[in-house]
């Protein structure tokens, strides 16, 4: 059985590749479930300035115009609706992530163990993005239609896009929110991965603490 040397503070030890891979899968499974649960809670997106879904920068002229004529509340309502839709969709993330982790090959796991601070996040993005997009989109679409935000967005920005020399805005609100929701999801997963690597002492099992305790020296 091949061994993977992972130095541990005060206790040099070698683990089998299978043990290191299993430890990674265990830590990732816990991490993605925690991250998805946080995002699926009320204000999971809306309450986090780093991932809150806002109107696109290209829409600033429209936003300014609405605020100028006393309709800023419409913008606020749209922003809240977009984030609530993303929070509803986030509940679909964990099973998709867990399936990808379960099917992760040993060689992939070992490369992630030795990789960058967000190597696992990059792997999950590569293997789950399409599935997540398909899962998020109908939930977000349904939520946005219930609030009327989709119709408002399409009317406003379809008309705006007809103005010459303006930077065009995607009139598909569902597509825009889905893309931004996934950006926020992977940003959150990346932060969770960094915590796992930076604070191995917080891992649940002794094997996890020992394996991840040596990650900083294995590159």
N, C-alpha and C positions, 0 to 999 in steps of 0.2 A: 504494500500500500504506500503510495507516495505521500510524503509529509510536506507541510507548508510551515516554514519557520516564522513564527510571529512572536517577537520579543515582548515580554510582559514585565512591567516595572517590578523589580525585586524578585522575579521568578521566571527565568528564561525557560521557554517551553515550546514544543513543536506540536502542531495539530495536523491531523490528516486533512487532505483537501476536502473530503466529504464533510468533516466537522466544520471546517471554515465556511463551506458553501451552505450548510444547514444553518449555521449561526447567522449568516447574512440574510437568508430567507426569513428566518424567525424575526429578526430585527426589522426588516422591511415590511413584513406583514403587519406587525404591530404599528409601525410608523404610518403606513398608508391609511390604516383604519382610523387612527387618531386624527390625521390630517383631514380625511374626508368627513369625519364626524364634526369637526370644528367648522368646516365650510358649510355643512348642511344645516347647522343651527341658525336660528334667527340672528341676523347681523354678521353671519360668517364671512360674507363678502362686504356687505354695506358698512360694517363696523370696522373694517380694516383698510386704512388709507392706502396701503401698498397694493391691494388687489381690488379695491372698490371700482366697479365698472361705471365710468363716466361717459358723458357725451364725447364723441371723437373730436380731436383738435380741429378737424376741418369744419366742424359744425359751429365753431365759435361765433361766426357772424350771425347765424340763425339764433343761437342762444342769447347773444347780446341784444338782438332785435326784440326777442320775446320779453326779455327782462326790462327793456326800455319802455315797452308799452304795458307793463304791469302783468305780464303773463309768465313771470319767472317760476311761478308755482307749477306750471306745466312741465318745465324742465326738471324741477325737483321730483315731481311725481314720476316722470319717465325714468329718472336715475334710480329711484327706489324700486320701481317695477322691474328694471333690468337686473338689479341685484337680488331681489326676491326670487326671480326666475332662476338665477344661477344657483342660489342656495337650495332650491328644490331639486335641481338637477344633480347637485353634488352627492345626493344620497345614492346615485347610481354608480359612483366611482369605485368604491371599495371592492365589490365582487369582480370587477374587470381587472383591477390591479392584482388582486389575490390570485386570479387565474393565471396571469402572466408570470407572477412570482413562482407559482407552483410548477409551471412548465419551463422555468429557467434552467438552461443546461449548466452542468458543473463548470465548464470552461468559462461560460459567461459570468458565473458567480465569482470565480477566482479573479477574472479581469476586473470586476467591479471592486472586489476587496482591495486590490492593489491600485485602483484607479483614483481619479480626482475626488474632491469633496462632494461632487454631484454626479458621479459616474452611474450610480443606480438610477437616479432621476432621468438621466439621458437614455438609459436602457429602457425604462418604463415608457418614456415618451415615444421612443421608436416602436415599441411593441404594442402600445395600447391606444395611441392617439386616435386612430381611425375608429376603433370600437367605442371609445369614449365620446367621440363626436356624434356617432350614430345614436348613442344612448342619451346624451344631453339634449340634442336638438329637438326631439318631439316634446320633451318635458318643458323646455324653455319656450317653445312655440305655443304650447297650450297655456302656459302661465301668462305670457305676454298678451295673448288674445283675450284672456279673461279680463284683463285690466284695460283693454282698448289701446294699449300702447303701440301695438303693431300697426293699426290703421292710422293713428296719429303720425307715427314716424314715416310711414310710406307716403302719405299725402304731403307732409312738410318737405321731405328731402327729394322726392320725385320732382316737385316744383322747383326746389332750389337748384337741382342739377341742370335745369334748363337755362339757368342764367349763364351767359357767356363768360369765359375766362375764370370760372370758379373751379376749385379743386373738388372733384366729384365725391359724393358720399354714398356709401353702399345703402341703397334703400331697403335692403333685407335686414330688418332689425334682428330677427332670429339668428341669422348667420353671424351678425356682428357680436351679439351677446354670447353666443356659443363659443366663438373664437376667444373672446376676452375671458370667459369663464374658465376655459381650459388653460389659458395663460396663467391665471391666478392659481389654478389647481396645481400646476407643475411648479410654480414658484413656491407654493406652500410645501409641496413634497420635497423640493430641494432644501428648504430650510430645515425640514424634519430630518433629512439625511445628514445635514451638517451637524445637527445636535447629536445624532447617533455616533458620528465619528469623533466629535470633539469631547463628548462626555460619556465615555464607555462605562464609567462607574455607575451610571444611572440605568444601565441595562438590567433586565429582570433576572437573568440566570448567570451563574458563575462562568459558564462557557462563553456567553456573549461578552461579559466583562473582560475576559482574558483575550478573546479573539480581537475585539475592537480596541482593547487597550494597546495592542501592538500595531494598529493600522498606521499610525503616524510615521512609523519607521519602515513600513513596507511599501516601497514605491519602485 
